């Protein structure tokens, strides 16, 4: 390839016939789709029938890198995974920290595409151009940490990078995750798709290197980067000191938008019991970091006394403090740490698990669940035993855990009544800890996000920082589009979104300054915007072919009809009339049909997606 940052090929693995091959990445393809997110969605759009079930053997698991992996860029020690989700039924991606992204590059690939289904448990081993599909009967049933260690021991290589699923993935829990070095490609059920393929793990090591196009400009940019990090309080102080739990005080106290009791309120009067300050003072063990990261936002916490003494976890992150803590009415950090650790070991997303449990607790409160169908357990808010003990049951799909394993939307349809009203999800994905009522941008953002209830499609950071008025309607659609463009390019580079505080809350020219010295693309800012739009509209086109339309671009009825009842954001919400105004503005700016939410042919053709335009015209 004439461009730098790439190896020029994708590894293809078919688990059904046990064959492997490679596909060339051309210069034109790389410049058009950039990497990570862009590469994955183009391949999945081309290879996956959108009408099929996510557990069909023909579904694809993509494990991708971007041009930044393997060149020691700070906050790029990550990898990207994508598939058709068993939770949302649409295109879904998940990003995780871990050195395996760099190792894929060092092994000579820009990514791995896995399809088919093995008749027996297997794992994939990649060692440069040596690719093996190995038996994993001895690993099946093992938890994620033990699986990683057993594979490392098999090769006598403690530095071997392994991404593994746990029993939750094996048993097709719809939000099963993939764990690498105690970090999770957490959301949307990528781990469940791996489990459906009988794929227990992916292990990679390589001996190569990765290059940049302009070393002098790259060094100049890196110098600026490190100097600027020191000037941003969130990056220089809050995240290094407390990690993401620093957000509990901001969101819980200042904004009063910390989802509580399944969002029956958003003001948790015990927010201090879950705060980053309390974690740091009473539970902190050590700091950890993704490869080459100067921030070290990840923390190891341990309960040193109390009911859950000895419980230890790398985390919990803010989202887990929300989902296993305030959403379930549990102020005990020891319980949250234990729940976080168990979710990681059994291999499931803490956000979807916790929000689903909080939904079931409200169902119990309202009488839709009773002790008869909870195995005698009082499924009340605040019952930490119910939250913790249901983790294993969910991973094994036993008893009430079988219902929890379906996620809140499907569980609500099983329970019936008016329970879907308080299933806190969009398009099947449980909403994280950033309020759709207190932040207008998240009202719209969740509604239109490719993944559904995700804060990594649109981003809430700028509204917290005051860069966009959280109450505003006018101009909000443009703001949300800008944040979505920014996250899309970040996911193509497979780069940490915390850097938005440095590079911009939306897709600013700073991203061009970062990309061009590495790749040699010499993008203009508008060309980079077009890359983002191409990828976002390709994601939407995939989802359109699964049946997604404007009618699906909404948020839970509770958020549309019930204002926040108390606290600093009392009275805040986005009603249906306002949401429709925001949607109209969004579709107009995106050049999507205002009645259907389908991207227009003119827009797709202008982006070089003529084949996609033709597909949608045939619907």
N, C-alpha and C positions, 0 to 999 in steps of 0.2 A: 504494500500500500504506500501511496505517496504521503499520506497523512500519518501523524504520530499519535500515540496513545492507544493504538489498536494492534491486535495480533492478526486480524484479517480472516478469522474463521470461527465458526460455531461448531461445537461438538454435538452430534445428534445420537441419541440413545433410544433404541426400541426394546422395551422390556419383554414384549411378547415373543419376538424371534431372536432375542439376544444379540442383535446386530448393532454395530456402531459405525458412524461415518462422520464426515465433516462437510460443512457448507461454507463457501467463500463469502466473506463480507467485502463488498466493493467500496471504493472510495465514494462513489455517488450515494450508496446506501448509508454509509457512515455519516456523511455530511447532512443527509436528509433526515435521519432519525437519531443521530448523536450517540446513543448508547443506552444501556439499562432499560428504562421505561420505554423508550422509542423502539429499540430492537425487539423487546418482548411483545409489545402490542402489535407490531407489524407481523411477527411470526404467528402469534396466537390468532389474529384476525384471519390470516391465510390458512392456518392448519386446523382450526377447531370449528366444528359445526356448532353455531350458537344455539341450536335447538336441542342439542343432546344434553343428557344429565351430566352434572359435573363429575360423577363417579364412573362415567363411561371410559373404557380403556383408551379411547382416542383423544381424550382430553390431554393437554400438554402442561407439564410443569417446566417453567422457564427459570433458570438461575443465571442471572446476567451481571456483567460488570459494565462500567463506563470507562471513559478515557483516563479518569483520575486514579483508578486502582493501581497499586504497585509502584507509585512514584513519590511516596511519602508526603503527599499533600495532607495537611492537618484536617481532621474531620472528614476524611474520605476513606476511612478504614471500614468499609461496608460492602454489602452485596445486596442484590435485588432479586426478588422472586415474584412470579406471576402465574396465574392460571385462571380458568373459569371457576368461580367460587361456588361451593356447595351451600353457602349461607345466603348469598345475594343472587345467585344464578347469572351474574354478569362478570365482566372483566374485573380482575382483582389483582392488586399488587401489594407487596409487603417488603419493607426494607429493614435490614438488621445490621448491627455492628458485628465485626468479626474479620479475621485475616483471610478467610477463605476466598473473598473476592480477589485479593491480590494473588493468592495461590492459583486461582483459575487463570489469571493473566500470565503468571510465571510458567504455568504448564503449557501455554501457547494458545489459549482460547479467549474469546471475548464473551463467551457464555456457553451454557449447556441447555439443550432442549430434550426433554424426556417424555416419551409417549409409550403407549402399550401397557400391558399388565403382566407381571410375572405370575406363574402358577404357584410359586413358593416364595417365602420371604427372601429378599436380596438387599445388598447395598452396592452402591457404585463406587469404584475405586479408580481414581485418575492420577497417574504419575507421569507427567509430561505426555508423550504420545502412547503410553501404555494405559489402556482403558479396559477394566475388567468389571464384569457383573458377578459379584461374589455371593455365595450362600449366606443367609442371615438367620437361619433357624434358631441358632443359639442366642440371637439378639432379640428375637420377637418376644414381646412381653416385658422387655426391660425398659426402665425409665431412661430419660434423655441423658442424664449425666453418666450413668453406668454404660450406656451404649457408646458414648464418645470414648470413654476410657478403655473399653474392651477393644475397640477398633485400633486405638493408638497402641495398645499393648500387643495386638496381633502383629503390627509392623515394627514394634520396638522403637517407635518414633513419638516422643511426647509432644513434638511440635506439629504433628500431622493435624490438619484442619478438618473437622468433622461437623457436618450439620445433620441432626437426627430428629426423628419424631419419637414420641412416647406412646404409651398404650392408648391415649386419647385419639391419636392419629390412626392407629391400627383399628380402632373400633368406630371410626368415621364420625367422631364428634365434629359437628359442622364448623366449629371454630378452633379445631386443633391447629397447633402452631409448629414451627420448626425452630429448634434450639441449636445455637452455635456458641460455644464458650460462655454459656449462661446468658446469652442475649437471644432475643426472639424475633424471628420473622412472624409477628404475632397474629395479625388480624386476617379474617376472611376464610380460614380453613385450608390454606396451602398444605398443612400437615395432614389433613384428612384426605386430600387428593393423593398425596404420596402414599398414605396408608391403603387407599383403594387400589393402588398399583403394586402393593406388597413391597414397596421401596422403603426400607427402614432408615437408610442414611446415605449421605453423599460425602465421600472423603477425597480430598484433593491435596496434592503437593506438586511443586514445579521447581525447575532450576533456572528459568529464564529471567529476563529483566523487562522493564517497560521504559520507553524513551519519550522525551518531549521534543517539540519542534524547534523551539527557540529557547535555549538554556539561559541566556543572559536575561531575557525578558521574564522568563519563569522565575529566576532568582530575584529579580526586582519586585515582581508581584508577591513572592513569598515573604520578602522582607517587609513590604507594606502590610501584608496580612497579619504577621506576628505583631507588628507594632500597633495596628489598629485594634486587635483583640484586647490589648491591655487597656484601651480607652473606653470600652463598653462595659458598664457595670454588670450586666447580666452574664457576660462571658468571662469577665475578669474576677468577679467576686461571687455572685449568687450561685451560678452553676458549679464552679469549683468547690464552693463551701458546702452547699446543701444539696446540689443536684436538682432535678425537677421538683422535688418536694418543696422547694422555695415558693412554688406557685400556690401552695395551700393558703398562705397568709394573704397574698394578693387577691386570689379569687374568692376565698372564704370570708375574709374580713372586709377588704376594700370594696370589692364588687358585690359580695353577697350572692354569688352565682354558683356555689358549690352544690351540685345536685345531691339531694338528701331524701331518704325514704322513697326511692324510686321517683324522684322529682315531684313529690307531693309538695315539697318546698325546695328552695335553693339557698336558704340561710341555715347553716348548721351551727348551732350555738356552741358546739364542742369542737369547732375547727382547730383550736390550739392543740387539742389532743392528737391530731394527725399532722401537725406542722413539721416543716423541715427543721426548724429550730429545735423542737423536741427530739426528733430523730437524731440530729447531730449531737445533742447534749447527752442523750441517754442510751442510744442504740448503735452509734457509729463504731465500725471496726477499722475500715480502711477505704481509701479511694481507689477506683480502677478506671481504666480508659480504653476506648477503642484504639486500634493501632495508629500511631503517629498523631494522636490528638493531644493538644496542650491543655485542654480544658478539664478533662477527667471528671465529667459530670456524674458518672456512675459511682455508687457507694455500696459497700457491703455493710448491712445492718444486722444486729443480733439482739434478741430479747435476753437480757441478762438476769432477769428475775420475773416473778409473777407466774400466772397460769401457763404461759407458753415459753417458759425459760428454756433457752438453748436454740430456739427457732432462729435460723439464719438464712439470709437471702441476699443476692446481689440485686438490690432494690429494697423496698418497692419504689417505683416511679410515681409521679403525681397521679397518673391515670389509674393506677392500682389503689392508691389511697382513696381516690374517689369511688372506684367500682366496688372494692371489697370493704371499704370503710364507710364513708358518709352515705352512699347509696343504700347500704344494708343497715345503716344506723349503728355501726360498730366503731366505737372510739378507741378501741384497744389496739395499739400499734403492734404488740406482740402477736395478736391474732392476724393482723393484716400481713405481717412479715411471714408468719407460718403459711397463710393462704397463698401468698405470692410464691414461696418456695415450692409448695406442693403443685401449684399450677404449672410451674416451669418443669418440674420433674415428671409429672404425668403428661405434659406437653399440650397445654391449652392456653388460649388467650385470656389474660386476666380481665380485660375490659368486657368482652362479651360474656364471660362466665359471671362476673360480679353483677353486671346489669341484668342478666337473666335471673340470677338468684334474687335480686331486689324486686324484679317483676313477680317472681313466685311468692315472695314475702307479702307483696301487696295483694296478690290473689288469695293468699291465706287470710289476710286481714279482712278481705271482702267476702270470704266464705266460699270461693270457688275451689279452693284446696282445703282439705281437712286432714286430720291425723290419719284417717283411713288410707289416704293416698300419699302420705309422707312417711310411712313406716312408723307412725306414732310420734314423729318429731314435731315439736311446736315451731313452725316455720315463721316465727315472729321477727320483726325488725329488732336488731340488737342481739340476736342469738348467734354468737360467734361459732358455737358448736355446729349449728345447722350449716353455716357457710363453709366451714372447714371440712366437715365430714362428708358433705355432698360432692367434694372435689373428686375423690376416688370413685364414688358411685357414678359420677358423670363420665369419668374416663373409661369406666367399665360398662357404661350404659345399664346400670342396675337400679331398679326401683325408681324413685323420684329423679335420679340422675339421668335416666333415659329421656325424660321430658326436658330436663335442663340441657341435655346434649343437642337438642334441636334448635336452641336459640329462642329468643323471646317472641319473635313473630310467629314462628310455627307453633310454639307452646301456647300462644294466645288463641290460635285457631283450633287447637286441640281442646283447650279449656272452654272456649266459647264465651257466651255472655257478652259484656261490653269490654272484655279484657284487652282487646287490641288497642283500645283507646290509651291504655297506660303501658303498652309495650314500647319502651323507649328505644326506638330503632328507625332507620330510614332504609328502605329497600332490603330489609332483613339484617342490616348491620347495626349493632347496638351503638348508641351515641356515646362518645367519650365525655370527659369532664369539662367541656367548654360550652357554655349555655346557648341554646338556640333561642331563648327568650331574652337574655340579658345582652346578647351581642347580635345586632341586626345582620351583620355579615354572615354569621354562622346560621341564622335562619335560612337565608338564601343558599349559603354554601353547602349545608347538609342536603338541601332539597335537590341540588343539581349535581352534586359530586358523583363521579364515576362509581366510586365504591359505596355510596350511600352515606351512613352516619360516620363520616371520617373527617378529622381535623388535619389530615395530611393531603387533602385535595385542596380545599380552601384553607387558609390559616387564620387563627384568631389573634396572633401576636400583635399586629398593628393596631387592632382595636383596644387591646389592653394598654398599649403604649400611647394611645391618643393620636396616632397618625391618621386614623379614620374615626369619625364620630360614631360611637356604637349605637346611637339612636337614629342616625340619619337614614333616610330612604333614597333621596336624590344622590346620585353618584355612587351608590353602594354597589350596583351591579358591575360597574367598571372596576371598582376596587376589588371585588371578589374575583373577577376575571384575571386581574393582575396578580393576585396571590396564587391563583391556580396555575398561571403560566410559570411563576417562580418555582412552585413545588415540582412542576413537571420537569423543568430543566434540571433542578436539583436531583430528581430521581433518574434522569438520564445520565448525569455525572455520577450518580450514587453517592451523594454528598449530604452531609448532615444539615437538616433544616434549621438548626440553631444559628447557623451562619447568616440567616436572613437579617439578624440584628446588625450584621456587619455589611452585608452586600445590598440590603434593601428589602422592604416588606413585600414589594412587587418585583417584577422582572426588570431590574435596572441595567444600565450599560455596564455596571461593574461586573456583571456576569460575563460579558464579552471580553473584558480585560483579563478575566480568569481563564477562559476557555481557549482563546486564540494562541497564547504561547505554548500550550500543551499540544494542541491538535494541528495548528497551522491552517485552520479553516479560514481565518480572516473574516469571520462573520461581521456583518453590521448588526446593530441592535435590532433593526426590523427583521433581518433574516432569522435572528434567534427567536424573536416573537413568533415568526411563522413556523419555526420548528415546534415550539410549544403548542401552537394552535393545531398543527397537523396531528400531533400525538393525541391531544385532548379530543379532537373531533373523530379520530380513528377509534378511540375508546368508546365514544358515544355511539358511533356507527355499529360497533360490535354489540353494545347493549340494546340499541334499537332493533337489531335483528333477533334479540332474545324476547322482544315484546315491550321494552321500556318506551314510554311516551310521556307527554307532559303531565298526564294524570298521575303519574308515579313520582313526579318531582314535588314532593311535599314533606311535611314534618309531622310528628305525632299530634293527634287531636288535642291531647293535653296542652301542648305548647301553643296551638292555635287559639284555644278557647279559655285557657286558665292563666291569667297573669300570675307572675311571681307573688306569693301572698304576703311576704314579710321581708324585712331587711333593707339594705341599701338600694337594692334594685326593685323594691316593691312596686307592683303595677306594670313592670316591663313585660311585654310579649309582642309577637308579630301575629296579627290576626290574618284570617284568610284573604281579606281584601288587600291588605298590605303585601302579603306574600305574592299574590297574583300581580300586583304592580311591579314588584321586584323581578318576578319571572318575565314579565313582558319586556322590561328593560334589558334583562340578561339575554333573552333570545334575540332581541333586536341587535344588540352589540355583537353577539356571536354569529349572527346571520343564520339562525336556526328558525325553522317554521314556527310561528307563534302559536299555532293550534296544536301541533303535534310534538314539538320539541326535536324534530329531525333536522340535522344539518342540511342546508340547501345544496343543490348540485353546483351552483355557481361558486359557492365558498369552497367546496371540496375540490373542484377542478382547479381553482386558483392555487390551492395548496399542493397540487400535483397528485391528487387522489382520485383520478378519473375512474379507476376500477371500483372504488368504494362508492362513488356517485352512481355508477351504473347498478351496483348491487341494491342501493336504497331506492332507486327509481323503479326497481322490479317489485318492491313490496306492495 
